[in-house]
Amino acid sequence: MNDVQIQNYNEQIQALESQITGDMFADMEIRDKIHNLKMQRDGVKPTDSSIDCVGCGS
């Protein structure tokens, strides 16, 4: 992944973080998107998973 792609992920994450209201239930979908973007940006997958983030529980 190059610097432009990483910057794109960071911009998407910042845009989503600015939408967080503090209401846990209202923010769940936004926080899930942030989590998924961070995992993609960092190249992280759940342990023993061949599929991206199906079983991670978040």
N, CA and C of each residue as an Amber inpcrd file, in Angstrom:
protein
   174
   0.8510000  -1.1610000   0.0000000   0.0000000   0.0000000   0.0000000
   0.9080000   1.2380000   0.0000000   0.5760000   2.1850000  -0.8570000
   1.4130000   3.3770000  -0.9510000   0.8790000   4.5110000  -0.0720000
   1.6360000   5.6050000  -0.0120000   1.2830000   6.7250000   0.8560000
  -0.0440000   7.3710000   0.4720000  -0.3520000   7.4080000  -0.8100000
  -1.6100000   8.0040000  -1.2670000  -2.7950000   7.1780000  -0.7760000
  -2.6790000   5.8660000  -0.8440000  -3.7570000   4.9940000  -0.3660000
  -3.9380000   5.1410000   1.1430000  -2.8430000   5.1800000   1.8790000
  -2.9120000   5.3470000   3.3360000  -3.5670000   6.6860000   3.6800000
  -3.1780000   7.7360000   2.9680000  -3.7730000   9.0510000   3.2030000
  -5.2700000   9.0260000   2.9130000  -5.6760000   8.3050000   1.8680000
  -7.0870000   8.1730000   1.5270000  -7.8500000   7.4940000   2.6630000
  -7.2920000   6.4230000   3.2090000  -7.9190000   5.7540000   4.3570000
  -8.0290000   6.7130000   5.5360000  -6.9440000   7.4440000   5.8220000
  -6.9460000   8.3720000   6.9570000  -7.9990000   9.4670000   6.7890000
  -8.1550000   9.9600000   5.5760000  -9.1690000  10.9910000   5.3190000
 -10.5790000  10.4440000   5.5190000 -10.8110000   9.2110000   5.0470000
 -12.1250000   8.5920000   5.2450000 -12.4160000   8.3830000   6.7290000
 -11.3950000   7.9360000   7.4690000 -11.5490000   7.7070000   8.9060000
 -11.8480000   9.0180000   9.6240000 -11.1280000  10.0830000   9.2860000
 -11.3620000  11.3810000   9.9220000 -12.7670000  11.8950000   9.6230000
 -13.2310000  11.7090000   8.3900000 -14.5770000  12.1640000   8.0250000
 -15.6260000  11.4130000   8.8400000 -15.4290000  10.1170000   9.0220000
 -16.3790000   9.3340000   9.8170000 -16.3080000   9.7160000  11.2960000
 -15.0870000   9.9200000  11.8020000 -14.9410000  10.2880000  13.2170000
 -15.6290000  11.6130000  13.5270000 -15.6950000  12.4960000  12.5540000
 -16.3510000  13.7880000  12.7810000 -17.8680000  13.6360000  12.8780000
 -18.3950000  12.4750000  12.4730000 -19.8360000  12.2280000  12.5140000
 -20.2880000  11.5590000  13.8090000 -19.3350000  11.1630000  14.6590000
 -19.6760000  10.4840000  15.9090000 -20.3940000  11.4560000  16.8410000
 -21.5360000  11.0090000  17.3770000 -22.3860000  11.8770000  18.1870000
 -22.2100000  11.6650000  19.6910000 -21.7060000  10.5000000  20.0850000
 -21.6160000  10.1730000  21.5000000 -22.7160000   9.2200000  21.9340000
 -23.7020000   9.0110000  21.0740000 -24.7850000   8.0510000  21.3280000
 -24.3180000   6.6930000  20.8160000 -24.0620000   5.7790000  21.7380000
 -23.4860000   4.4930000  21.3880000 -24.2610000   3.7860000  20.2820000
 -25.5650000   3.7590000  20.3850000 -26.3650000   3.0250000  19.4030000
 -26.3830000   3.7210000  18.0530000 -26.4450000   5.0330000  18.0580000
 -26.4380000   5.7800000  16.8030000 -25.0710000   5.6940000  16.1210000
 -24.0130000   5.5630000  16.9190000 -22.6520000   5.5560000  16.3780000
 -22.1390000   4.1730000  15.9940000 -22.8880000   3.1340000  16.2880000
 -22.3890000   1.7760000  16.0410000 -21.9890000   1.5550000  14.5840000
 -22.8100000   1.9580000  13.6480000 -22.5050000   1.7450000  12.2350000
 -21.2700000   2.5450000  11.8120000 -21.1720000   3.7800000  12.2920000
 -20.0210000   4.6180000  11.9610000 -18.7490000   4.0140000  12.5410000
 -18.8100000   3.5780000  13.7940000 -17.6330000   2.9800000  14.4300000
 -17.2230000   1.6800000  13.7400000 -18.1960000   0.9190000  13.2500000
 -17.8950000  -0.3040000  12.5180000 -17.1620000   0.0230000  11.2190000
 -17.6050000   1.0590000  10.5280000 -16.9360000   1.4700000   9.2870000
 -15.5130000   1.9260000   9.5730000 -15.3320000   2.6880000  10.6620000
 -13.9980000   3.1450000  11.0460000 -13.0990000   1.9450000  11.3440000
 -13.6250000   0.9990000  12.0920000 -12.8700000  -0.2060000  12.4410000
 -12.4380000  -0.9570000  11.1840000 -13.3600000  -1.1320000  10.2460000
 -13.0430000  -1.8500000   9.0200000 -12.0070000  -1.1100000   8.1790000
 -12.1140000   0.2050000   8.0990000 -11.1300000   0.9900000   7.3460000
  -9.7430000   0.8850000   7.9840000  -9.6860000   0.9410000   9.3180000
  -8.4010000   0.8190000  10.0050000  -7.7810000  -0.5530000   9.7730000
  -8.6100000  -1.5830000   9.7910000  -8.0890000  -2.9300000   9.5530000
  -7.5610000  -3.0590000   8.1220000  -8.2750000  -2.5010000   7.1620000
  -7.8100000  -2.5380000   5.7730000  -6.5180000  -1.7380000   5.6210000
  -6.4850000  -0.5440000   6.2120000  -5.2980000   0.3150000   6.1320000
  -4.0740000  -0.3740000   6.7320000  -4.2810000  -1.0480000   7.8720000
  -3.1600000  -1.6570000   8.5930000  -2.8640000  -3.0850000   8.1460000
  -3.6870000  -3.6220000   7.2380000  -3.4630000  -4.9820000   6.7420000
  -3.7100000  -6.0410000   7.7940000  -4.6950000  -5.8160000   8.6500000
  -4.9820000  -6.7140000   9.7570000  -6.2080000  -7.5670000   9.4510000
  -6.1210000  -8.8370000   9.8060000  -7.2630000  -9.7450000   9.7150000
  -7.3750000 -10.4840000  11.0350000  -8.5580000 -10.9610000  11.3610000
  -8.6880000 -11.7850000  12.5660000  -7.7990000 -13.0240000  12.4680000
  -7.2810000 -13.4720000  13.5910000  -6.4460000 -14.6550000  13.6320000
  -7.1940000 -15.8520000  13.0730000  -6.5060000 -16.6890000  12.3110000
  -7.0710000 -17.9010000  11.7150000  -8.2760000 -17.5990000  10.8320000
  -8.2600000 -16.4870000  10.1380000  -9.3740000 -16.1300000   9.2640000
  -8.8730000 -15.9190000   7.8560000  -9.4860000 -16.6260000   6.9200000
  -9.1470000 -16.4090000   5.5250000 -10.0710000 -15.3750000   4.9150000
 -11.1250000 -14.9900000   5.6530000 -12.0830000 -14.0090000   5.1790000
 -11.8840000 -12.7360000   5.9940000 -12.0250000 -11.5790000   5.3530000
 -11.8140000 -10.3150000   6.0480000 -12.9430000 -10.0410000   7.0430000
 -12.6450000 -10.1170000   8.3170000 -13.4420000  -9.6060000   9.4170000
 -14.8750000 -10.1120000   9.5000000 -15.1260000 -11.3580000   9.1490000
 -16.4710000 -11.8940000   9.3330000 -16.6530000 -12.3310000  10.7750000
 -15.6340000 -12.9100000  11.3570000 -15.7980000 -13.4780000  12.6880000
 -15.2050000 -12.6750000  13.8140000 -14.8530000 -11.4060000  13.5960000
 -14.1420000 -10.6910000  14.6560000 -15.0750000 -10.1530000  15.7390000
 -16.3690000 -10.1430000  15.5080000 -17.3130000  -9.7590000  16.5410000
 -17.5540000  -8.2700000  16.6630000 -16.9700000  -7.4750000  15.7990000
 -17.2310000  -6.0340000  15.9130000 -18.1350000  -5.5700000  14.8040000
